[in-house]
Amino acid sequence: MSAMIDEERANARRVGLAGGFADGTDGDWPEMWRRLWFTLGALIVYRIGCYLPIPGLDPAAVSEFGHIDFFAGGPWIPDHSILSLGIMPYISAFIIVQLVSHVVPRLRRLVTEGGTGRTSVNQYARMLTIALAALQAAGVATAFKGVPGLVVVPGYLFEATTILALVAGAIFLMWLAEQITVRGLGNGALVVLACSIVSQLPFAIGGLITYVRIGDLEGSWLLAALLLPAAIVALVVVVERAVRRIPVHDPRGEVGISGNAGGYAYLPLRLNATGVVAPLAASLLATPVWSLIFRLGGGYTEMSLMSRLANGGSGYVLVNGLLLVLFAVFFGLATFDPKRIAKELKDTGGWIPGFRPGENTAGYLRRMQVAFALVGAIYLLVVCVMPELIGGLFYLPLGGFQFLLLAWIMVRILDQMRRPNVRA
């Protein structure tokens, strides 16, 4: 299971993206309302911060220069804001740590050690977040200086001020996301990311309506642009709630799966066990990987590269799709260890009906895991890549990952809010 979305340990009050969902309400609806209001208040603070400008920029030049999307295909934030880097350095750091944890044995042991180990992982990810934010802030400061008239007084002081402001903004968002995780609803980092996406939906719809009014887009395509996201959301809701329950007889109840001790329990397998981790990892690496491939191929020019990196660009979509399948299968196979579960079942006297304890059980679990990982990869490919291909063909602003993230967050928060109605 990804360190980002550790739902089974959600009741523990840990800070950090690795802490997962803080959904331990103990059936207390007043506590749930407090969490809801805290989340809304934190998001309001975040949106206000998105319009606090970086010191040293000429407001008139900023309005004429326009806006930069620092992350291709990602959510838009005003480029003059101290929160311009957004929550992506924080998410990127945890994805990097998650990937490295499968290579470095010591870090992998920390991920599986429990609360203490995940606290150490959180600390590593926080430090990496600051480093990534500093690197990106330095690039932004340099880009600002290259625009004539944008910086009031260019120089080292402006660079230092910009880097400090952007890094401080990234650290503040990291802290705010962790507070949402602990005191609010859902995974704080993903909730902040979803908020930035939602804030731009009215502008996207307004732009489509404008295209229809001026005759650049037919009304039928506007309807299609609205119906396709609705279909994606419906598909995500159905798939994300789908669970295959493998019956397990666990006489002493020591395997850690749902059910009562001494009887039949169930080992739940989700069709998309990786959640949004695989699409996030793919989107973060697709742009640099495709840029490297394009430059090595000798076809690099600024305009040609940007056209291929744009939404629906053939090269970007191809690389993004390949990375998405790779990460979906990789994380899907890393969600649990069939040999460990089979050994625990055998040691406690448990078994899966129809399969002998030990290697036979491990083989069955591994086959199920591989099948679910492949189906989950195909599902993510359809949800995230197909809308971009369609949008690229018909020049429609369709991004499947954004709708996947929104629907996924909604499903998890609604599940969390329904917990007070569940009785043991």
C-alpha positions as CSV (number, residue, x, y, z in Angstrom):
1,M,0.0,0.0,0.0
2,S,1.3,3.4,-0.9
3,A,2.6,5.5,2.0
4,M,0.5,8.4,0.7
5,I,-2.8,6.6,1.1
6,D,-2.5,4.4,4.2
7,E,-6.2,4.0,4.9
8,E,-5.8,1.0,7.3
9,R,-3.9,3.2,9.8
10,A,-6.0,6.3,9.4
11,N,-7.2,6.3,13.0
12,A,-3.7,7.1,14.3
13,R,-3.1,10.9,14.6
14,R,0.1,11.3,12.6
15,V,1.2,14.3,10.7
16,G,2.2,14.1,7.1
17,L,1.1,12.9,3.7
18,A,2.2,9.4,4.6
19,G,-0.3,9.4,7.5
20,G,-3.2,8.8,5.0
21,F,-6.8,9.7,5.9
22,A,-7.4,10.9,9.5
23,D,-10.9,9.4,9.6
24,G,-11.0,8.4,13.2
25,T,-14.3,10.0,14.3
26,D,-15.5,7.2,16.6
27,G,-19.0,7.8,15.3
28,D,-19.0,11.4,16.5
29,W,-21.0,13.6,14.1
30,P,-20.1,16.9,15.9
31,E,-16.4,15.9,15.4
32,M,-17.2,15.3,11.8
33,W,-18.7,18.7,11.4
34,R,-15.7,20.3,13.1
35,R,-13.4,18.5,10.6
36,L,-15.6,19.7,7.7
37,W,-15.5,23.3,8.8
38,F,-11.8,23.1,9.5
39,T,-11.2,21.8,6.0
40,L,-13.3,24.5,4.4
41,G,-11.5,27.2,6.5
42,A,-8.1,25.9,5.5
43,L,-9.0,25.9,1.8
44,I,-10.2,29.5,2.1
45,V,-6.9,30.5,3.6
46,Y,-5.2,28.7,0.7
47,R,-7.2,30.5,-1.9
48,I,-6.5,33.8,-0.3
49,G,-2.8,33.1,-0.2
50,C,-2.9,32.3,-4.0
51,Y,-3.3,36.1,-4.6
52,L,-0.5,37.4,-2.3
53,P,2.1,38.7,-4.8
54,I,5.8,38.0,-4.8
55,P,7.7,41.2,-3.8
56,G,9.5,43.0,-6.5
57,L,7.2,42.4,-9.5
58,D,5.6,45.2,-11.4
59,P,1.8,44.6,-11.2
60,A,1.1,46.3,-14.5
61,A,3.8,44.1,-16.2
62,V,2.4,41.0,-14.6
63,S,-1.1,41.6,-16.0
64,E,0.3,42.3,-19.5
65,F,2.7,39.3,-19.3
66,G,0.0,36.8,-18.5
67,H,0.4,33.6,-16.5
68,I,2.7,30.6,-16.5
69,D,1.6,27.0,-15.8
70,F,4.6,25.8,-13.9
71,F,3.5,22.2,-14.3
72,A,2.4,21.1,-17.7
73,G,-1.1,19.7,-17.6
74,G,-1.4,20.7,-13.9
75,P,-3.6,23.1,-12.1
76,W,-3.2,26.8,-12.7
77,I,-2.1,29.2,-9.9
78,P,-1.4,32.9,-10.5
79,D,2.3,33.1,-11.4
80,H,2.9,36.2,-9.3
81,S,1.7,34.5,-6.0
82,I,3.9,33.4,-3.2
83,L,2.1,30.0,-3.5
84,S,3.0,29.7,-7.2
85,L,4.8,26.4,-6.6
86,G,1.6,24.9,-5.1
87,I,1.4,21.6,-3.3
88,M,3.3,19.8,-6.1
89,P,6.8,19.9,-4.4
90,Y,5.3,18.1,-1.4
91,I,3.5,15.5,-3.5
92,S,6.6,15.0,-5.7
93,A,8.8,14.5,-2.6
94,F,6.5,11.7,-1.3
95,I,6.3,10.0,-4.7
96,I,10.1,10.1,-4.9
97,V,10.4,8.7,-1.4
98,Q,7.8,6.0,-2.2
99,L,9.8,5.0,-5.3
100,V,13.1,5.0,-3.5
101,S,11.6,2.9,-0.7
102,H,11.3,0.0,-3.1
103,V,15.0,0.2,-4.0
104,V,16.6,1.1,-0.6
105,P,16.0,-1.7,2.0
106,R,16.5,0.7,5.0
107,L,13.8,3.1,3.7
108,R,11.5,0.2,2.9
109,R,11.9,-1.1,6.5
110,L,10.9,2.3,7.8
111,V,7.8,2.4,5.7
112,T,6.7,-1.0,7.1
113,E,7.8,-0.4,10.7
114,G,4.6,1.4,11.8
115,G,4.2,4.9,13.3
116,T,7.8,5.5,14.2
117,G,9.1,4.5,10.8
118,R,6.5,6.6,8.9
119,T,7.4,9.6,11.1
120,S,11.0,9.2,9.8
121,V,9.7,8.9,6.2
122,N,7.7,12.0,6.7
123,Q,10.8,13.9,7.9
124,Y,12.8,12.8,4.8
125,A,9.9,13.8,2.5
126,R,9.7,17.3,4.2
127,M,13.4,17.9,3.7
128,L,13.1,16.8,0.1
129,T,10.1,19.1,-0.3
130,I,12.2,22.1,0.8
131,A,15.0,21.1,-1.6
132,L,12.7,20.7,-4.6
133,A,10.9,24.0,-3.8
134,A,14.3,25.8,-3.6
135,L,15.3,24.4,-7.0
136,Q,12.0,25.4,-8.6
137,A,12.0,28.8,-7.0
138,A,15.5,29.5,-8.3
139,G,14.3,28.7,-11.8
140,V,11.2,30.9,-11.4
141,A,13.3,33.8,-10.2
142,T,15.6,33.4,-13.2
143,A,12.7,33.3,-15.6
144,F,11.2,36.5,-14.1
145,K,14.5,38.3,-14.5
146,G,14.5,37.3,-18.2
147,V,11.2,39.1,-18.9
148,P,11.8,42.8,-19.7
149,G,10.0,45.2,-17.4
150,L,8.6,42.4,-15.1
151,V,11.0,43.0,-12.2
152,V,11.1,46.4,-10.7
153,V,14.7,46.2,-9.5
154,P,16.5,43.2,-11.0
155,G,19.4,41.8,-9.0
156,Y,20.6,39.3,-6.4
157,L,18.3,40.8,-3.8
158,F,15.2,40.1,-6.0
159,E,16.4,36.6,-6.6
160,A,17.0,35.9,-2.9
161,T,13.6,37.5,-2.0
162,T,11.7,35.5,-4.6
163,I,13.4,32.2,-3.6
164,L,12.6,32.8,0.1
165,A,9.0,33.8,-0.6
166,L,8.3,30.8,-2.9
167,V,10.0,28.3,-0.5
168,A,8.1,29.8,2.4
169,G,4.9,29.5,0.5
170,A,5.6,25.8,-0.3
171,I,6.4,25.1,3.4
172,F,3.2,26.8,4.4
173,L,1.2,24.7,2.0
174,M,2.9,21.6,3.3
175,W,2.0,22.5,6.9
176,L,-1.6,23.4,5.9
177,A,-2.0,20.1,4.1
178,E,-0.8,18.2,7.1
179,Q,-3.2,20.1,9.3
180,I,-6.1,19.1,7.0
181,T,-4.9,15.5,7.2
182,V,-4.9,15.5,11.0
183,R,-7.8,17.9,11.8
184,G,-9.9,17.9,8.6
185,L,-11.3,15.6,6.0
186,G,-9.3,13.5,3.6
187,N,-5.7,13.5,2.6
188,G,-4.6,17.2,3.0
189,A,-2.2,17.4,0.1
190,L,-4.6,15.8,-2.4
191,V,-7.5,18.0,-1.1
192,V,-5.4,21.1,-1.7
193,L,-4.6,19.9,-5.2
194,A,-8.2,19.2,-5.9
195,C,-9.2,22.6,-4.6
196,S,-6.8,24.3,-7.1
197,I,-8.4,22.2,-9.9
198,V,-12.0,23.0,-8.9
199,S,-11.2,26.8,-8.7
200,Q,-10.4,26.7,-12.4
201,L,-13.5,24.7,-13.6
202,P,-15.8,27.8,-13.9
203,F,-13.2,29.5,-16.1
204,A,-12.8,26.4,-18.3
205,I,-16.5,26.2,-18.8
206,G,-16.8,29.9,-19.4
207,G,-14.1,29.6,-22.1
208,L,-16.0,26.8,-23.9
209,I,-19.2,28.9,-23.8
210,T,-17.3,31.8,-25.3
211,Y,-16.1,29.6,-28.1
212,V,-19.6,28.5,-28.9
213,R,-20.9,32.1,-28.9
214,I,-18.2,33.3,-31.4
215,G,-18.7,30.2,-33.6
216,D,-15.4,28.5,-33.1
217,L,-17.0,25.5,-31.4
218,E,-20.3,23.8,-32.2
219,G,-22.9,23.4,-29.4
220,S,-22.8,19.7,-29.7
221,W,-19.1,19.6,-28.9
222,L,-19.8,21.7,-25.8
223,L,-22.3,19.1,-24.7
224,A,-19.8,16.4,-25.3
225,A,-17.2,18.3,-23.3
226,L,-19.6,18.3,-20.4
227,L,-20.9,14.8,-20.7
228,L,-17.4,13.1,-21.0
229,P,-16.2,14.3,-17.6
230,A,-19.6,13.2,-16.1
231,A,-19.0,9.7,-17.6
232,I,-15.5,9.7,-16.2
233,V,-16.7,10.6,-12.7
234,A,-19.3,7.9,-12.8
235,L,-16.8,5.3,-13.9
236,V,-14.3,6.3,-11.2
237,V,-17.0,6.2,-8.5
238,V,-18.0,2.6,-9.6
239,V,-14.5,1.3,-9.9
240,E,-13.1,2.9,-6.8
241,R,-15.9,1.4,-4.7
242,A,-15.4,-2.0,-6.2
243,V,-13.7,-4.5,-3.9
244,R,-13.0,-8.2,-4.4
245,R,-13.4,-9.9,-1.0
246,I,-11.4,-13.1,-0.7
247,P,-12.7,-15.3,2.1
248,V,-10.2,-16.3,4.7
249,H,-10.6,-18.6,7.7
250,D,-8.5,-16.9,10.4
251,P,-9.2,-18.8,13.7
252,R,-7.2,-16.5,15.9
253,G,-7.8,-13.2,14.0
254,E,-4.1,-12.4,13.7
255,V,-3.7,-11.6,10.0
256,G,-5.0,-8.1,10.3
257,I,-7.9,-8.4,7.9
258,S,-11.5,-7.5,8.3
259,G,-13.8,-9.9,10.1
260,N,-14.3,-11.5,13.5
261,A,-11.6,-13.7,15.2
262,G,-12.3,-17.4,15.0
263,G,-14.5,-17.3,11.9
264,Y,-14.4,-16.3,8.2
265,A,-12.9,-12.9,7.4
266,Y,-12.2,-11.2,4.1
267,L,-9.1,-10.0,2.4
268,P,-10.2,-6.9,0.4
269,L,-8.6,-6.3,-2.9
270,R,-9.3,-3.1,-4.7
271,L,-9.3,-2.9,-8.5
272,N,-7.3,0.3,-8.4
273,A,-5.1,-0.3,-5.3
274,T,-2.7,2.5,-6.2
275,G,-5.4,5.3,-6.1
276,V,-4.0,8.4,-7.7
277,V,-0.3,7.7,-6.9
278,A,0.4,6.2,-10.3
279,P,-1.2,9.0,-12.3
280,L,0.6,11.6,-10.2
281,A,4.0,9.9,-10.7
282,A,3.4,9.6,-14.4
283,S,2.4,13.2,-14.8
284,L,5.4,14.4,-12.9
285,L,7.9,12.5,-15.1
286,A,6.1,12.7,-18.5
287,T,7.2,16.2,-19.3
288,P,11.0,15.8,-18.5
289,V,11.1,12.4,-20.1
290,W,9.5,13.5,-23.3
291,S,11.6,16.7,-23.4
292,L,14.8,14.5,-23.1
293,I,13.6,12.1,-25.8
294,F,12.7,15.0,-28.1
295,R,16.0,16.7,-27.6
296,L,18.1,13.6,-28.1
297,G,16.2,13.0,-31.3
298,G,17.5,16.3,-32.7
299,G,14.0,17.8,-33.1
300,Y,14.2,20.4,-30.4
301,T,12.9,23.9,-31.0
302,E,11.0,25.9,-28.4
303,M,7.7,26.1,-30.3
304,S,7.8,22.5,-31.6
305,L,8.5,21.1,-28.2
306,M,5.8,23.2,-26.5
307,S,3.3,22.1,-29.1
308,R,4.0,18.5,-28.3
309,L,3.9,19.1,-24.6
310,A,0.5,20.8,-24.8
311,N,-2.7,19.1,-23.8
312,G,-3.3,16.4,-26.3
313,G,0.2,16.5,-27.8
314,S,0.9,13.1,-29.3
315,G,4.4,12.7,-27.8
316,Y,3.4,13.8,-24.3
317,V,0.3,11.7,-24.3
318,L,2.3,8.6,-25.5
319,V,5.0,9.0,-22.8
320,N,2.4,9.8,-20.1
321,G,0.4,6.7,-21.1
322,L,3.5,4.4,-21.0
323,L,4.6,5.8,-17.6
324,L,1.1,5.5,-16.3
325,V,0.9,1.8,-17.1
326,L,4.4,1.2,-15.7
327,F,3.7,2.9,-12.4
328,A,0.2,1.4,-12.1
329,V,1.6,-2.1,-12.5
330,F,4.6,-1.4,-10.3
331,F,2.6,0.1,-7.4
332,G,-0.2,-2.5,-7.9
333,L,2.3,-5.3,-7.3
334,A,3.8,-3.5,-4.3
335,T,0.5,-3.1,-2.4
336,F,1.0,-6.3,-0.4
337,D,3.3,-9.3,-0.2
338,P,1.5,-12.6,-1.0
339,K,4.2,-14.7,0.6
340,R,4.0,-12.8,3.8
341,I,0.2,-13.1,4.0
342,A,0.3,-16.8,3.1
343,K,3.0,-17.3,5.8
344,E,1.0,-15.4,8.5
345,L,-2.1,-17.4,7.6
346,K,-0.2,-20.7,7.8
347,D,1.4,-19.7,11.1
348,T,-2.0,-18.8,12.7
349,G,-3.8,-21.9,11.3
350,G,-5.8,-19.9,8.7
351,W,-6.4,-20.8,5.1
352,I,-8.2,-19.6,2.0
353,P,-11.0,-22.1,1.0
354,G,-9.9,-24.2,-2.0
355,F,-6.1,-23.6,-1.6
356,R,-3.6,-25.3,0.6
357,P,-1.7,-23.1,3.1
358,G,1.7,-22.0,2.1
359,E,3.0,-21.8,-1.5
360,N,-0.4,-22.7,-3.0
361,T,-2.1,-19.8,-1.2
362,A,0.8,-17.4,-2.1
363,G,0.5,-18.4,-5.7
364,Y,-3.2,-17.7,-5.8
365,L,-2.8,-14.3,-4.1
366,R,0.0,-13.4,-6.5
367,R,-2.2,-14.3,-9.6
368,M,-5.0,-12.2,-8.2
369,Q,-2.6,-9.3,-7.5
370,V,-1.2,-9.4,-11.0
371,A,-4.6,-9.6,-12.6
372,F,-5.9,-6.6,-10.6
373,A,-2.7,-4.6,-11.3
374,L,-3.2,-5.1,-15.1
375,V,-6.9,-4.3,-15.0
376,G,-6.2,-1.3,-12.8
377,A,-3.6,-0.1,-15.3
378,I,-6.0,-0.4,-18.2
379,Y,-8.6,1.5,-16.2
380,L,-6.3,4.4,-15.4
381,L,-5.1,4.5,-19.0
382,V,-8.7,4.9,-20.2
383,V,-9.6,7.5,-17.6
384,C,-6.5,9.6,-17.8
385,V,-5.3,9.3,-21.4
386,M,-8.4,8.9,-23.5
387,P,-9.9,12.3,-22.6
388,E,-6.5,14.0,-23.5
389,L,-6.5,12.2,-26.9
390,I,-10.1,13.3,-27.6
391,G,-9.4,16.8,-26.4
392,G,-6.3,17.0,-28.6
393,L,-8.2,15.9,-31.7
394,F,-11.1,18.4,-31.2
395,Y,-9.2,21.1,-29.3
396,L,-11.2,20.7,-26.2
397,P,-9.7,21.3,-22.7
398,L,-10.2,17.8,-21.3
399,G,-7.9,16.4,-18.7
400,G,-8.8,12.9,-17.4
401,F,-6.5,13.0,-14.4
402,Q,-8.1,16.1,-13.0
403,F,-11.5,14.4,-13.0
404,L,-10.1,11.2,-11.7
405,L,-8.6,13.1,-8.7
406,L,-11.8,15.0,-8.0
407,A,-13.9,11.8,-8.1
408,W,-11.4,9.8,-6.1
409,I,-11.3,12.5,-3.4
410,M,-15.1,12.7,-3.3
411,V,-15.4,8.9,-2.9
412,R,-12.9,8.8,0.0
413,I,-14.4,11.8,1.8
414,L,-17.9,10.4,1.5
415,D,-16.7,7.1,2.8
416,Q,-15.1,8.9,5.7
417,M,-18.3,10.9,6.4
418,R,-20.3,7.7,6.5
419,R,-18.2,6.1,9.2
420,P,-20.4,7.5,12.0
421,N,-23.3,5.4,10.7
422,V,-21.2,2.2,10.9
423,R,-21.7,0.2,14.1
424,A,-19.3,-2.6,15.1
